[in-house]
Amino acid sequence: MTTLEIGRIGKSHGLRGEVTVVITSDRPERTAPGAVWFLDAGPVTVRAIRPFKEKWIASLDGVDTREAAEALTGQGVNA
């Protein structure tokens, strides 16, 4: 399966495992809730996503703590 890099995970946001994301894709289906992102850590499903300044804040399935979110910092987002 061929994937395309659509962004990069930034720092964690808050205490509940949310992360900031810089998205470079203009295809909304790649960032919609339910979309699967392929990170270095493996595939994750987008639970929720909302705009925040020039970035996005995403909640991902299986990432429920600040520590888990911090572990994703700097990883590329492929879809």
ZATORZA-201739 format. One record per residue (C-alpha): residue in three letters; z, y negated, x negated; residue number from 1. Coordinates in nm, 4 decimals. Layout:
<nodes>
[node ALA,[Z,Y,X],NUM]
...
</nodes>
This chain:
<nodes>
[node MET,[0.0000,0.0000,0.0000],1]
[node THR,[-0.0940,-0.3433,-0.1323],2]
[node THR,[0.1492,-0.6278,-0.0813],3]
[node LEU,[0.1216,-0.9997,-0.1411],4]
[node GLU,[0.3963,-1.2224,-0.2781],5]
[node ILE,[0.4891,-1.4642,-0.0010],6]
[node GLY,[0.7961,-1.6287,-0.1483],7]
[node ARG,[1.1100,-1.6089,-0.3578],8]
[node ILE,[1.4770,-1.5617,-0.2720],9]
[node GLY,[1.6960,-1.8548,-0.3701],10]
[node LYS,[2.0726,-1.8756,-0.3680],11]
[node SER,[2.3087,-1.7435,-0.1041],12]
[node HIS,[2.4000,-1.9628,0.1917],13]
[node GLY,[2.7406,-1.9339,0.3533],14]
[node LEU,[2.9678,-1.6319,0.3626],15]
[node ARG,[2.7780,-1.3956,0.5947],16]
[node GLY,[2.4996,-1.2818,0.3626],17]
[node GLU,[2.2312,-1.5376,0.4403],18]
[node VAL,[1.9907,-1.6415,0.1655],19]
[node THR,[1.7640,-1.9396,0.1105],20]
[node VAL,[1.3970,-1.8537,0.0705],21]
[node VAL,[1.0983,-2.0535,-0.0487],22]
[node ILE,[0.8026,-1.9265,0.1564],23]
[node THR,[0.4483,-1.9779,0.0267],24]
[node SER,[0.2650,-1.8030,0.3126],25]
[node ASP,[0.1332,-1.9782,0.6210],26]
[node ARG,[0.1142,-1.6531,0.8213],27]
[node PRO,[0.4045,-1.6588,1.0711],28]
[node GLU,[0.4065,-1.2818,1.1235],29]
[node ARG,[0.5169,-1.2357,0.7608],30]
[node THR,[0.8378,-1.4286,0.8219],31]
[node ALA,[0.9160,-1.3483,1.1858],32]
[node PRO,[1.2274,-1.1501,1.2801],33]
[node GLY,[1.1426,-0.7823,1.2414],34]
[node ALA,[0.9085,-0.8385,0.9460],35]
[node VAL,[0.9642,-0.6091,0.6471],36]
[node TRP,[0.9961,-0.7741,0.3074],37]
[node PHE,[0.9668,-0.5782,-0.0136],38]
[node LEU,[1.2111,-0.7021,-0.2780],39]
[node ASP,[1.2926,-0.5629,-0.6234],40]
[node ALA,[1.5990,-0.4098,-0.4557],41]
[node GLY,[1.3799,-0.2328,-0.1964],42]
[node PRO,[1.2528,-0.3055,0.1539],43]
[node VAL,[1.4580,-0.5188,0.3934],44]
[node THR,[1.3970,-0.6270,0.7518],45]
[node VAL,[1.4272,-0.9914,0.8533],46]
[node ARG,[1.7022,-1.0164,1.1160],47]
[node ALA,[1.6731,-1.3943,1.1700],48]
[node ILE,[1.5114,-1.6893,0.9935],49]
[node ARG,[1.5242,-2.0651,1.0429],50]
[node PRO,[1.3926,-2.3747,0.8608],51]
[node PHE,[1.6291,-2.5637,0.6293],52]
[node LYS,[1.5024,-2.8752,0.4472],53]
[node GLU,[1.1950,-2.7587,0.2479],54]
[node LYS,[1.3150,-2.3966,0.2521],55]
[node TRP,[1.4177,-2.1304,0.5003],56]
[node ILE,[1.7479,-1.9540,0.5615],57]
[node ALA,[1.7104,-1.5829,0.6270],58]
[node SER,[1.9470,-1.3166,0.7493],59]
[node LEU,[1.8411,-0.9709,0.6320],60]
[node ASP,[1.9442,-0.6278,0.7589],61]
[node GLY,[2.1952,-0.4669,0.5249],62]
[node VAL,[2.2880,-0.7958,0.3564],63]
[node ASP,[2.6156,-0.8905,0.5230],64]
[node THR,[2.8270,-1.0489,0.2486],65]
[node ARG,[2.7900,-1.3403,0.0110],66]
[node GLU,[2.8070,-1.0991,-0.2829],67]
[node ALA,[2.5176,-0.8918,-0.1461],68]
[node ALA,[2.3149,-1.2107,-0.0932],69]
[node GLU,[2.3891,-1.3330,-0.4466],70]
[node ALA,[2.2557,-1.0043,-0.5852],71]
[node LEU,[1.9121,-1.0904,-0.4394],72]
[node THR,[1.8837,-1.4334,-0.6055],73]
[node GLY,[1.5532,-1.4849,-0.7834],74]
[node GLN,[1.3753,-1.1812,-0.6393],75]
[node GLY,[1.0159,-1.2135,-0.5225],76]
[node VAL,[0.9391,-1.1540,-0.1552],77]
[node ASN,[0.6364,-0.9355,-0.0879],78]
[node ALA,[0.4914,-0.8475,0.2491],79]
</nodes>
